[in-house]
Amino acid sequence: MFQRSTKPPAGAAAARGSMNADEAALIERVARNDLRAFEVLYRSYFPRLTRFLERMTRRPELVEEILNDTMLVVAQNAHKYNKGSKVSTWIFAIAYRKGLKALRDLNDPVESDLELDDLAGEDRLEPREELMQLQLRQLLSEAVDALSVNHRAVIDLTYFQGAGYREIAEIMGCPIETVKTRMFHARRRLKALLPERLEDIL
């Protein structure tokens, strides 16, 4: 099961603070209609938002449109960013709302076979071990896919984006206790789904 470290690596907080300061400076330039600054911000967030929206929506064909809508809002509202939260929190909150809206507007649901590539090991494995790992990745993907959209979002923001509960609460626009409750139910659901399926491949 997913393990979440409670202690950040040494220097991690300082690095995050420096990164946010750099991103805040970019936002200020975007607010002044600096196209170059927007391009840098877009390239920086493109892979992170793509992974988040793919996992959240399970609709790969919608991701690019949602992402572009998100970054359009960022560009149009850069002057409203007040540094009350991290730049990443502000942008992911916009992406989350845009993702929810896209799902509400969706008429024809589409199946997705997206895998959780981030959970794959990089070491070379024996053929049988490699097959087992591929099967495990598929099981994890199917298990997460069975969660509700809010539970998928909490799992992704926590384990793949490195966000804390307070930041997730800002992104999702809900109390911290609601985030904790969603995480509790998401983890319980995953634990219920995985053990019986793991027996088939281990």
N, C-alpha and C positions, 0 to 999 in steps of 0.2 A: 504494500500500500504506500501511497505517497508519504514522504517524510518532509516535514517543514522545519527548517532550522530556526531556533529562537534567538540565536546569537549571530549577528552579521559579522563577516570577516573584518579583521582589523583594517581600518582606513576606509571601509565601505561607506560609512556615513559621510565622511568628508568628500569622497569621490562623488556620491550622489548629490551632495550640496553644490559641488563645483559644476556638475552636469546641469543641475536645475538653473544655476545662475547663467550658464551659457545659453540654455534654452530660453530663459526669460529675456535675455538680450536679443535673441533671434526674434522672439514674439514682438518686442518693441520695434525692431526693424520692419517686421511684417506689417505692423500697424502703420508704419510710414510708407507703405506700399513698396517695400524693397523686394523685388522679385527674386533676387539671388538668395536672400534670407529664407524666403518661402520655399524655394527649391531645396535648400539644405535641410530645412525642417521636414519637408515632405519625404525626402530620401531617408532621413533618420527614422521616421515613424512608419514608413511603408511596410517593412517586414514585420514589425511588432503588431501593428493594427491588422495586418493580413492574417496572421496566426490567430489573434484574438477573435476576429470576426468569423473566421472559418470555424473555430471551435464553438463559438457562441451560437451561430446561426445554422451551422451544418448545411449551408446553401452556398457552395463555392461560386456559383454563377452570379450571386448577388454581391459578393465581397468587394469587387472593384468599384461598383457603383456606390455602395455604402461608404467605402473609404474615401472616395472622391467627394461625396456629399459632406463627410466629416471635415475634410481638410478645407473645403469651401467655407464652411461655417467658421473654422479657425481663422481663415484669411479675413473674412468679413467682420469678425468680432474680436480680432487681436487687440484692438484698443480697449476692450472691456476686461481683458485679463488684469486682475488686480493684485496678483502675487499672494493671494490669500491661501492658495494651495499650490502644489507642484504643477509645473507645466504638463507633465505626463498625466496627472490626475484629471486636470481640466480637459485634455484632449481625449483621454479614454472615456470620460463621462459623456462627451459629445458622441463618440463612436458607439457607446452602449445605447444611448437614446436612439440614434439613427438605426442601429441594428434591430432594436425592438419595433420601431416604426415599420421597417422593411418587412419584418415577419408578420406584423398585423396586416399589412397591405397585400401580403402574398396570397394568391388564390390557388396555385398548383404546387403543392409540396414536392420537392425533389430529393431523392435519396442521395446520400454522400458516403463514399468509402474512404474518407480522410483518415489517415493514420496519425498517431501521436509520435512523430519522428523524434521529438526531443527526448523521448524516453528510451531511445535505442542506444545501445552501447557502441563505442567506436572501435573496440578491440576486435581483431579477427577471430572468428570462432570456427570450431569444427562444424561440418555440415549439419549434423544432428542438432547441435546447440544453436546454430544459426536458424534452423527451421523452427525450433522451439521458441526462440526469441521473436521471430516473425509472427508466430501464432499468438504469443503473449501480447505483442503490440496490437494485433488485431482485436484480441479480447478486450484490452483496455479501451481501444477506440470504440468498440461496440458498447461497452459498459458506460462510458462517458456520454455516448450518443443517446443512451436511454434516460439520461437525466433531463430535467426541465431546463429551459433556456437560462433561468436565473441561477440554477445550480451549476450548469456548465460554465457560466460567466464567473461565478465565485471560484470554482476549481482552477480555471485558467488564470485569473488575476492573481490568485494566491501562489500557485505552484509554477507557473510559467512566466508571469510578469513580475513576480517578487513583491507584490503589493501587500501591505498590512491591512488589518481589518478596518482601521480608521479611514485609510485611503480608499478602500473598496466601498465603504459606506458613502463617501463623497461621490465616487464614480456612479454608484447605483442609485444615489439619492434616497437612502434609507438609513435607519438607525443602525449603530454598530451591532446591537443585539440581534437585529434581523439578519445581518451578515453572518453572525455566529450560528444562528439557527439554521440558515441555509447551508452553511458548511457542515454542520452536524448531520443534517438530513442527506446531503450529497455523499458524505463519507459513509454513512450507514447504508445508503443505497448501493454504493460501489462494493462495499464489503459483502452485501447480500448477493450481488450479481456475480462476483468474481470467483469465490471458492469452488462452487460446483462446476464452473466452466474450466477452472484450472486443472481439475482432476483429469480432464480429457487429454491434456497435453504433457503433464508432468509424470 
